[in-house]
Amino acid sequence: MDAIKKKMQGMKLEKDNAMDRALLCEQQARDANARAEKAEEEARALQKKIQTIENELDQTQEALMQVNAKLEEKDKALQNVS
């Protein structure tokens, strides 16, 4: 009878340890998912920032082309005057 009680106590201890490990793994999984979600949010924010910067670059390049065109016109006009 003692052997059965000891076996049951051992099995209960194993079960408790397994449950503890399962809870720990579940918490680690939740933490990993939270970190992954945060990383995805940061990636989306960076992508949005990149898009904004690319748009600003396009606008600046367009403005530069217009200024260069005006500068060339004025340079030609100045050469014709000289």
C-alpha positions as CSV (number, residue, x, y, z in Angstrom):
1,M,0.0,0.0,0.0
2,D,2.9,2.4,0.8
3,A,4.4,1.7,-2.6
4,I,1.1,2.8,-4.3
5,K,0.9,5.9,-2.2
6,K,4.6,6.8,-3.0
7,K,3.9,6.1,-6.7
8,M,0.8,8.3,-6.6
9,Q,2.8,11.1,-4.8
10,G,5.5,10.7,-7.5
11,M,3.0,11.0,-10.2
12,K,1.4,14.0,-8.6
13,L,4.8,15.7,-8.3
14,E,5.5,14.9,-12.0
15,K,2.1,16.3,-13.0
16,D,2.7,19.5,-10.9
17,N,6.1,19.9,-12.5
18,A,4.6,19.4,-16.0
19,M,1.9,21.9,-15.2
20,D,4.5,24.4,-14.0
21,R,6.5,23.9,-17.2
22,A,3.4,24.3,-19.3
23,L,2.5,27.5,-17.6
24,L,6.0,28.8,-18.1
25,C,6.0,27.9,-21.8
26,E,2.6,29.6,-22.2
27,Q,3.9,32.7,-20.6
28,Q,7.0,32.6,-22.8
29,A,4.8,32.2,-25.8
30,R,2.7,35.2,-24.8
31,D,5.8,37.3,-24.2
32,A,7.2,36.3,-27.6
33,N,3.9,37.1,-29.3
34,A,3.9,40.5,-27.6
35,R,7.4,41.2,-28.8
36,A,6.6,40.1,-32.3
37,E,3.5,42.3,-32.4
38,K,5.6,45.3,-31.1
39,A,8.2,44.6,-33.7
40,E,5.5,44.5,-36.4
41,E,4.1,47.8,-35.2
42,E,7.6,49.3,-35.3
43,A,8.2,48.0,-38.8
44,R,4.9,49.5,-40.0
45,A,5.8,52.8,-38.4
46,L,9.2,52.7,-40.1
47,Q,7.6,51.8,-43.4
48,K,5.3,54.8,-43.1
49,K,8.2,57.0,-42.3
50,I,10.1,55.7,-45.3
51,Q,7.1,56.4,-47.6
52,T,6.9,59.9,-46.2
53,I,10.6,60.5,-46.8
54,E,10.4,59.1,-50.3
55,N,7.5,61.4,-51.1
56,E,9.5,64.4,-49.7
57,L,12.5,63.3,-51.8
58,D,10.4,63.1,-55.0
59,Q,9.0,66.6,-54.3
60,T,12.5,68.0,-53.6
61,Q,13.9,66.5,-56.8
62,E,11.0,67.9,-58.8
63,A,11.6,71.4,-57.2
64,L,15.3,71.0,-58.0
65,M,14.6,70.2,-61.6
66,Q,12.4,73.3,-61.9
67,V,15.0,75.5,-60.3
68,N,17.7,74.1,-62.6
69,A,15.5,74.7,-65.6
70,K,14.9,78.3,-64.6
71,L,18.7,78.7,-63.9
72,E,19.5,77.4,-67.4
73,E,17.0,79.8,-68.9
74,K,18.5,82.7,-67.0
75,D,22.0,81.6,-67.9
76,K,21.0,81.4,-71.6
77,A,19.4,84.9,-71.4
78,L,22.5,86.2,-69.7
79,Q,24.7,84.8,-72.5
80,N,22.5,86.3,-75.1
81,V,22.7,89.7,-73.5
82,S,26.6,89.6,-73.3
